[in-house]
Amino acid sequence: YLIYKSNNQLSEDSIHPIFQSNDPFMSVKLNPGDSLYLPNNWFYKQITCEGNHSLHLRIQFNQSNQMKDFIHMIIPQAIESACITNKSLTSCLPKGYLNYMGVAYSEDDENDQRILFHKSFKSIIQSIINESEDLIDAASDQMAKQFIIDRLPIPLTEIEESITSAGCADAIIYPYTKLRMLRPGIARAIVEDSMVVVYHCMDNSKIKHESAINPLEFELDDGLAIEGLLKAYPESIMVA
Protein backbone atom coordinates (compact mmCIF):
# COMPACT_ATOMS: atom_id res chain seq x y z
CA TYR A 1 0.00 0.00 0.00
CA LEU A 2 1.27 3.45 -0.95
CA ILE A 3 0.09 6.02 1.60
CA TYR A 4 -0.30 9.67 0.62
CA LYS A 5 -0.37 12.44 3.21
CA SER A 6 -3.53 14.28 4.17
CA ASN A 7 -4.46 17.40 2.27
CA ASN A 8 -7.13 19.32 4.20
CA GLN A 9 -7.28 21.93 1.47
CA LEU A 10 -8.35 19.41 -1.16
CA SER A 11 -11.29 20.66 -3.24
CA GLU A 12 -13.24 19.30 -6.18
CA ASP A 13 -10.90 21.10 -8.59
CA SER A 14 -7.72 19.93 -6.87
CA ILE A 15 -5.45 17.28 -8.30
CA HIS A 16 -5.75 14.10 -6.27
CA PRO A 17 -2.64 13.58 -4.06
CA ILE A 18 -1.98 10.22 -5.75
CA PHE A 19 -1.49 12.01 -9.07
CA GLN A 20 0.38 15.01 -7.68
CA SER A 21 3.52 13.09 -6.87
CA ASN A 22 5.10 9.68 -7.31
CA ASP A 23 6.62 10.03 -3.86
CA PRO A 24 4.19 8.61 -1.27
CA PHE A 25 4.40 9.49 2.41
CA MET A 26 5.05 5.85 3.26
CA SER A 27 4.78 2.32 1.89
CA VAL A 28 3.26 -0.59 3.83
CA LYS A 29 3.10 -4.29 2.98
CA LEU A 30 0.05 -6.08 4.37
CA ASN A 31 -0.01 -9.81 4.99
CA PRO A 32 -3.16 -11.97 5.23
CA GLY A 33 -5.16 -10.90 8.28
CA ASP A 34 -3.50 -7.48 8.62
CA SER A 35 -5.50 -4.26 8.93
CA LEU A 36 -4.55 -0.72 7.97
CA TYR A 37 -6.24 2.36 9.45
CA LEU A 38 -6.11 5.67 7.60
CA PRO A 39 -7.46 8.92 9.13
CA ASN A 40 -9.85 11.11 7.20
CA ASN A 41 -8.45 12.72 4.03
CA TRP A 42 -5.48 10.35 3.81
CA PHE A 43 -5.28 8.41 0.57
CA TYR A 44 -3.85 5.11 -0.55
CA LYS A 45 -3.05 3.10 -3.65
CA GLN A 46 -2.96 -0.66 -3.43
CA ILE A 47 -0.55 -2.74 -5.52
CA THR A 48 -0.74 -6.53 -5.53
CA CYS A 49 2.58 -8.27 -5.03
CA GLU A 50 3.84 -9.87 -8.22
CA GLY A 51 2.61 -13.41 -8.74
CA ASN A 52 -0.12 -13.14 -6.06
CA HIS A 53 -3.83 -12.48 -6.00
CA SER A 54 -5.29 -10.17 -3.38
CA LEU A 55 -8.73 -9.35 -2.03
CA HIS A 56 -9.09 -6.42 0.35
CA LEU A 57 -12.11 -5.05 2.17
CA ARG A 58 -12.42 -1.32 2.81
CA ILE A 59 -14.57 -0.17 5.74
CA GLN A 60 -15.38 3.52 5.91
CA PHE A 61 -16.14 5.12 9.26
CA ASN A 62 -18.07 8.30 10.00
CA GLN A 63 -19.94 8.20 6.70
CA SER A 64 -22.77 10.75 6.55
CA ASN A 65 -21.87 11.77 10.10
CA GLN A 66 -19.67 14.78 9.49
CA MET A 67 -20.38 18.41 10.31
CA LYS A 68 -21.00 19.13 6.62
CA ASP A 69 -23.78 16.53 6.64
CA PHE A 70 -25.35 18.24 9.65
CA ILE A 71 -25.17 21.62 7.88
CA HIS A 72 -26.69 20.12 4.71
CA MET A 73 -29.54 18.90 6.89
CA ILE A 74 -30.21 22.22 8.62
CA ILE A 75 -29.60 24.92 5.99
CA PRO A 76 -32.57 24.27 3.63
CA GLN A 77 -35.05 24.54 6.52
CA ALA A 78 -33.19 27.55 7.92
CA ILE A 79 -33.56 29.33 4.57
CA GLU A 80 -37.30 28.60 4.47
CA SER A 81 -37.71 29.86 8.04
CA ALA A 82 -35.64 32.98 7.33
CA CYS A 83 -37.88 33.78 4.36
CA ILE A 84 -40.72 34.32 6.82
CA THR A 85 -38.81 36.65 9.15
CA ASN A 86 -36.61 38.41 6.60
CA LYS A 87 -38.47 39.60 3.52
CA SER A 88 -35.17 40.52 1.83
CA LEU A 89 -34.77 36.84 0.96
CA THR A 90 -37.86 36.90 -1.22
CA SER A 91 -37.23 40.31 -2.80
CA CYS A 92 -35.88 40.73 -6.31
CA LEU A 93 -32.16 41.12 -6.84
CA PRO A 94 -31.11 44.76 -7.33
CA LYS A 95 -31.86 46.11 -10.78
CA GLY A 96 -28.72 46.10 -12.90
CA TYR A 97 -26.62 44.20 -10.32
CA LEU A 98 -24.91 42.30 -13.13
CA ASN A 99 -23.35 45.62 -14.22
CA TYR A 100 -21.27 45.81 -11.03
CA MET A 101 -21.16 42.25 -9.62
CA GLY A 102 -19.07 39.39 -10.98
CA VAL A 103 -15.41 38.50 -11.37
CA ALA A 104 -14.90 41.25 -13.94
CA TYR A 105 -15.83 43.82 -11.28
CA SER A 106 -14.19 42.12 -8.29
CA GLU A 107 -11.37 44.66 -7.98
CA ASP A 108 -13.73 47.64 -7.90
CA ASP A 109 -13.78 47.79 -4.10
CA GLU A 110 -14.92 51.42 -3.93
CA ASN A 111 -18.08 50.97 -5.95
CA ASP A 112 -20.97 52.04 -3.68
CA GLN A 113 -23.38 49.59 -5.28
CA ARG A 114 -20.99 46.68 -4.68
CA ILE A 115 -20.47 47.74 -1.08
CA LEU A 116 -24.24 47.93 -0.52
CA PHE A 117 -24.76 44.53 -2.17
CA HIS A 118 -22.14 42.90 0.08
CA LYS A 119 -23.63 44.53 3.17
CA SER A 120 -27.12 43.34 2.27
CA PHE A 121 -25.85 39.83 1.55
CA LYS A 122 -24.08 39.59 4.92
CA SER A 123 -27.27 40.69 6.68
CA ILE A 124 -29.28 37.98 4.91
CA ILE A 125 -26.68 35.30 5.71
CA GLN A 126 -26.76 36.34 9.37
CA SER A 127 -30.54 35.90 9.44
CA ILE A 128 -30.10 32.36 8.08
CA ILE A 129 -27.48 31.66 10.77
CA ASN A 130 -29.89 32.89 13.44
CA GLU A 131 -32.60 30.57 12.17
CA SER A 132 -30.11 27.70 12.00
CA GLU A 133 -29.35 28.01 15.70
CA ASP A 134 -33.04 27.53 16.48
CA LEU A 135 -33.15 24.37 14.34
CA ILE A 136 -30.13 22.55 15.80
CA ASP A 137 -32.21 20.17 17.93
CA ALA A 138 -34.63 19.42 15.10
CA ALA A 139 -31.72 18.72 12.75
CA SER A 140 -30.17 16.43 15.36
CA ASP A 141 -33.40 14.43 15.47
CA GLN A 142 -33.37 14.11 11.68
CA MET A 143 -29.75 12.93 11.73
CA ALA A 144 -30.71 10.30 14.31
CA LYS A 145 -33.72 9.28 12.21
CA GLN A 146 -31.57 8.85 9.11
CA PHE A 147 -29.01 6.79 11.03
CA ILE A 148 -31.74 4.48 12.35
CA ILE A 149 -33.16 4.06 8.83
CA ASP A 150 -29.72 3.22 7.41
CA ARG A 151 -28.43 0.89 10.12
CA LEU A 152 -28.67 -2.88 10.39
CA PRO A 153 -31.15 -4.57 12.74
CA ILE A 154 -29.85 -5.58 16.15
CA PRO A 155 -29.11 -9.33 16.51
CA LEU A 156 -30.70 -10.61 19.71
CA THR A 157 -29.16 -13.00 22.17
CA GLU A 158 -31.29 -15.94 23.37
CA ILE A 159 -31.95 -14.19 26.68
CA GLU A 160 -32.91 -10.92 24.97
CA GLU A 161 -35.24 -12.69 22.58
CA SER A 162 -36.98 -14.51 25.44
CA ILE A 163 -37.91 -11.24 27.18
CA THR A 164 -39.04 -9.29 24.12
CA SER A 165 -42.00 -9.49 21.76
CA ALA A 166 -39.74 -11.37 19.31
CA GLY A 167 -39.78 -14.43 21.57
CA CYS A 168 -42.98 -13.76 23.48
CA ALA A 169 -45.45 -12.28 21.03
CA ASP A 170 -48.47 -12.97 23.28
CA ALA A 171 -47.06 -11.16 26.30
CA ILE A 172 -49.51 -8.83 28.03
CA ILE A 173 -48.45 -5.58 29.67
CA TYR A 174 -50.30 -5.00 32.94
CA PRO A 175 -50.18 -2.10 35.41
CA TYR A 176 -46.98 -2.35 37.45
CA THR A 177 -45.23 -4.23 34.63
CA LYS A 178 -41.65 -3.01 34.29
CA LEU A 179 -40.36 -2.08 30.84
CA ARG A 180 -37.01 -0.94 29.54
CA MET A 181 -35.30 -0.42 26.21
CA LEU A 182 -33.53 -3.44 24.78
CA ARG A 183 -30.38 -1.54 23.77
CA PRO A 184 -29.33 2.13 23.83
CA GLY A 185 -29.72 4.12 20.62
CA ILE A 186 -32.00 1.70 18.77
CA ALA A 187 -34.99 4.06 18.83
CA ARG A 188 -35.69 7.78 18.63
CA ALA A 189 -38.87 9.73 19.33
CA ILE A 190 -39.52 12.67 16.99
CA VAL A 191 -42.50 15.00 16.72
CA GLU A 192 -43.84 14.92 13.16
CA ASP A 193 -47.23 16.17 11.92
CA SER A 194 -48.49 16.66 15.48
CA MET A 195 -47.68 13.05 16.36
CA VAL A 196 -44.90 11.44 18.41
CA VAL A 197 -43.21 9.10 15.94
CA VAL A 198 -40.79 6.49 17.27
CA TYR A 199 -38.27 5.30 14.70
CA HIS A 200 -36.46 2.08 15.47
CA CYS A 201 -34.15 -0.34 13.66
CA MET A 202 -35.52 -3.67 14.88
CA ASP A 203 -37.52 -4.28 11.68
CA ASN A 204 -34.77 -3.10 9.33
CA SER A 205 -33.66 -5.49 6.60
CA LYS A 206 -30.11 -6.80 6.32
CA ILE A 207 -29.98 -5.38 2.79
CA LYS A 208 -29.96 -1.60 2.99
CA HIS A 209 -33.42 -0.08 2.51
CA GLU A 210 -34.84 -3.36 1.18
CA SER A 211 -37.93 -2.88 3.33
CA ALA A 212 -39.68 0.35 4.23
CA ILE A 213 -39.15 1.81 7.69
CA ASN A 214 -41.97 0.94 10.07
CA PRO A 215 -42.17 3.61 12.80
CA LEU A 216 -44.62 3.65 15.70
CA GLU A 217 -47.01 6.60 16.06
CA PHE A 218 -48.43 7.98 19.31
CA GLU A 219 -50.53 10.94 20.36
CA LEU A 220 -48.69 13.99 21.69
CA ASP A 221 -50.09 13.28 25.17
CA ASP A 222 -48.02 10.07 25.20
CA GLY A 223 -44.80 11.97 24.51
CA LEU A 224 -43.62 12.28 28.11
CA ALA A 225 -44.08 8.55 28.76
CA ILE A 226 -42.25 7.63 25.53
CA GLU A 227 -39.43 10.04 26.32
CA GLY A 228 -39.15 8.66 29.85
CA LEU A 229 -38.85 5.10 28.56
CA LEU A 230 -36.19 5.99 25.99
CA LYS A 231 -34.12 8.01 28.47
CA ALA A 232 -34.36 5.52 31.35
CA TYR A 233 -32.02 2.90 29.86
CA PRO A 234 -30.46 0.85 31.39
CA GLU A 235 -33.08 1.29 34.12
CA SER A 236 -36.68 0.15 33.68
CA ILE A 237 -39.87 2.10 34.26
CA MET A 238 -43.13 0.81 35.73
CA VAL A 239 -46.43 0.99 33.91
CA ALA A 240 -48.85 3.07 35.99
GULUM-38615 format. One line per field, with one value per residue (C-alpha): x, y, z; residue in one letter. Coordinates in nm, 2 decimals, decimal comma. Example, Ala and Ser with C-alpha at 12.3 -4.5 7.8 and 13.67 -1.06 7.14 Angstrom:
% residues 2
X: c(1,23:1,37)
Y: c(-0,45:-0,11)
Z: c(0,78:0,71)
residuo: c(A:S)
This chain:
% residues 240
X: c(0,00:0,13:0,01:-0,03:-0,04:-0,35:-0,45:-0,71:-0,73:-0,84:-1,13:-1,32:-1,09:-0,77:-0,54:-0,57:-0,26:-0,20:-0,15:0,04:0,35:0,51:0,66:0,42:0,44:0,51:0,48:0,33:0,31:0,00:0,00:-0,32:-0,52:-0,35:-0,55:-0,46:-0,62:-0,61:-0,75:-0,99:-0,84:-0,55:-0,53:-0,39:-0,31:-0,30:-0,05:-0,07:0,26:0,38:0,26:-0,01:-0,38:-0,53:-0,87:-0,91:-1,21:-1,24:-1,46:-1,54:-1,61:-1,81:-1,99:-2,28:-2,19:-1,97:-2,04:-2,10:-2,38:-2,54:-2,52:-2,67:-2,95:-3,02:-2,96:-3,26:-3,51:-3,32:-3,36:-3,73:-3,77:-3,56:-3,79:-4,07:-3,88:-3,66:-3,85:-3,52:-3,48:-3,79:-3,72:-3,59:-3,22:-3,11:-3,19:-2,87:-2,66:-2,49:-2,34:-2,13:-2,12:-1,91:-1,54:-1,49:-1,58:-1,42:-1,14:-1,37:-1,38:-1,49:-1,81:-2,10:-2,34:-2,10:-2,05:-2,42:-2,48:-2,21:-2,36:-2,71:-2,58:-2,41:-2,73:-2,93:-2,67:-2,68:-3,05:-3,01:-2,75:-2,99:-3,26:-3,01:-2,94:-3,30:-3,32:-3,01:-3,22:-3,46:-3,17:-3,02:-3,34:-3,34:-2,97:-3,07:-3,37:-3,16:-2,90:-3,17:-3,32:-2,97:-2,84:-2,87:-3,11:-2,98:-2,91:-3,07:-2,92:-3,13:-3,19:-3,29:-3,52:-3,70:-3,79:-3,90:-4,20:-3,97:-3,98:-4,30:-4,54:-4,85:-4,71:-4,95:-4,84:-5,03:-5,02:-4,70:-4,52:-4,17:-4,04:-3,70:-3,53:-3,35:-3,04:-2,93:-2,97:-3,20:-3,50:-3,57:-3,89:-3,95:-4,25:-4,38:-4,72:-4,85:-4,77:-4,49:-4,32:-4,08:-3,83:-3,65:-3,42:-3,55:-3,75:-3,48:-3,37:-3,01:-3,00:-3,00:-3,34:-3,48:-3,79:-3,97:-3,91:-4,20:-4,22:-4,46:-4,70:-4,84:-5,05:-4,87:-5,01:-4,80:-4,48:-4,36:-4,41:-4,22:-3,94:-3,92:-3,88:-3,62:-3,41:-3,44:-3,20:-3,05:-3,31:-3,67:-3,99:-4,31:-4,64:-4,88)
Y: c(0,00:0,34:0,60:0,97:1,24:1,43:1,74:1,93:2,19:1,94:2,07:1,93:2,11:1,99:1,73:1,41:1,36:1,02:1,20:1,50:1,31:0,97:1,00:0,86:0,95:0,58:0,23:-0,06:-0,43:-0,61:-0,98:-1,20:-1,09:-0,75:-0,43:-0,07:0,24:0,57:0,89:1,11:1,27:1,04:0,84:0,51:0,31:-0,07:-0,27:-0,65:-0,83:-0,99:-1,34:-1,31:-1,25:-1,02:-0,93:-0,64:-0,50:-0,13:-0,02:0,35:0,51:0,83:0,82:1,08:1,18:1,48:1,84:1,91:1,65:1,82:2,16:2,01:1,89:2,22:2,49:2,43:2,45:2,75:2,93:2,86:2,99:3,30:3,38:3,43:3,66:3,84:3,96:4,05:3,68:3,69:4,03:4,07:4,11:4,48:4,61:4,61:4,42:4,23:4,56:4,58:4,23:3,94:3,85:4,13:4,38:4,21:4,47:4,76:4,78:5,14:5,10:5,20:4,96:4,67:4,77:4,79:4,45:4,29:4,45:4,33:3,98:3,96:4,07:3,80:3,53:3,63:3,59:3,24:3,17:3,29:3,06:2,77:2,80:2,75:2,44:2,25:2,02:1,94:1,87:1,64:1,44:1,41:1,29:1,03:0,93:0,88:0,68:0,45:0,41:0,32:0,09:-0,29:-0,46:-0,56:-0,93:-1,06:-1,30:-1,59:-1,42:-1,09:-1,27:-1,45:-1,12:-0,93:-0,95:-1,14:-1,44:-1,38:-1,23:-1,30:-1,12:-0,88:-0,56:-0,50:-0,21:-0,24:-0,42:-0,30:-0,21:-0,09:-0,04:-0,34:-0,15:0,21:0,41:0,17:0,41:0,78:0,97:1,27:1,50:1,49:1,62:1,67:1,30:1,14:0,91:0,65:0,53:0,21:-0,03:-0,37:-0,43:-0,31:-0,55:-0,68:-0,54:-0,16:-0,01:-0,34:-0,29:0,03:0,18:0,09:0,36:0,36:0,66:0,80:1,09:1,40:1,33:1,01:1,20:1,23:0,86:0,76:1,00:0,87:0,51:0,60:0,80:0,55:0,29:0,08:0,13:0,02:0,21:0,08:0,10:0,31)
Z: c(0,00:-0,10:0,16:0,06:0,32:0,42:0,23:0,42:0,15:-0,12:-0,32:-0,62:-0,86:-0,69:-0,83:-0,63:-0,41:-0,58:-0,91:-0,77:-0,69:-0,73:-0,39:-0,13:0,24:0,33:0,19:0,38:0,30:0,44:0,50:0,52:0,83:0,86:0,89:0,80:0,94:0,76:0,91:0,72:0,40:0,38:0,06:-0,05:-0,36:-0,34:-0,55:-0,55:-0,50:-0,82:-0,87:-0,61:-0,60:-0,34:-0,20:0,04:0,22:0,28:0,57:0,59:0,93:1,00:0,67:0,66:1,01:0,95:1,03:0,66:0,66:0,96:0,79:0,47:0,69:0,86:0,60:0,36:0,65:0,79:0,46:0,45:0,80:0,73:0,44:0,68:0,92:0,66:0,35:0,18:0,10:-0,12:-0,28:-0,63:-0,68:-0,73:-1,08:-1,29:-1,03:-1,31:-1,42:-1,10:-0,96:-1,10:-1,14:-1,39:-1,13:-0,83:-0,80:-0,79:-0,41:-0,39:-0,59:-0,37:-0,53:-0,47:-0,11:-0,05:-0,22:0,01:0,32:0,23:0,15:0,49:0,67:0,49:0,57:0,94:0,94:0,81:1,08:1,34:1,22:1,20:1,57:1,65:1,43:1,58:1,79:1,51:1,27:1,54:1,55:1,17:1,17:1,43:1,22:0,91:1,10:1,23:0,88:0,74:1,01:1,04:1,27:1,62:1,65:1,97:2,22:2,34:2,67:2,50:2,26:2,54:2,72:2,41:2,18:1,93:2,16:2,35:2,10:2,33:2,63:2,80:2,97:3,29:3,54:3,74:3,46:3,43:3,08:2,95:2,62:2,48:2,38:2,38:2,06:1,88:1,88:1,86:1,93:1,70:1,67:1,32:1,19:1,55:1,64:1,84:1,59:1,73:1,47:1,55:1,37:1,49:1,17:0,93:0,66:0,63:0,28:0,30:0,25:0,12:0,33:0,42:0,77:1,01:1,28:1,57:1,61:1,93:2,04:2,17:2,52:2,52:2,45:2,81:2,88:2,55:2,63:2,98:2,86:2,60:2,85:3,14:2,99:3,14:3,41:3,37:3,43:3,57:3,39:3,60)
residuo: c(Y:L:I:Y:K:S:N:N:Q:L:S:E:D:S:I:H:P:I:F:Q:S:N:D:P:F:M:S:V:K:L:N:P:G:D:S:L:Y:L:P:N:N:W:F:Y:K:Q:I:T:C:E:G:N:H:S:L:H:L:R:I:Q:F:N:Q:S:N:Q:M:K:D:F:I:H:M:I:I:P:Q:A:I:E:S:A:C:I:T:N:K:S:L:T:S:C:L:P:K:G:Y:L:N:Y:M:G:V:A:Y:S:E:D:D:E:N:D:Q:R:I:L:F:H:K:S:F:K:S:I:I:Q:S:I:I:N:E:S:E:D:L:I:D:A:A:S:D:Q:M:A:K:Q:F:I:I:D:R:L:P:I:P:L:T:E:I:E:E:S:I:T:S:A:G:C:A:D:A:I:I:Y:P:Y:T:K:L:R:M:L:R:P:G:I:A:R:A:I:V:E:D:S:M:V:V:V:Y:H:C:M:D:N:S:K:I:K:H:E:S:A:I:N:P:L:E:F:E:L:D:D:G:L:A:I:E:G:L:L:K:A:Y:P:E:S:I:M:V:A)
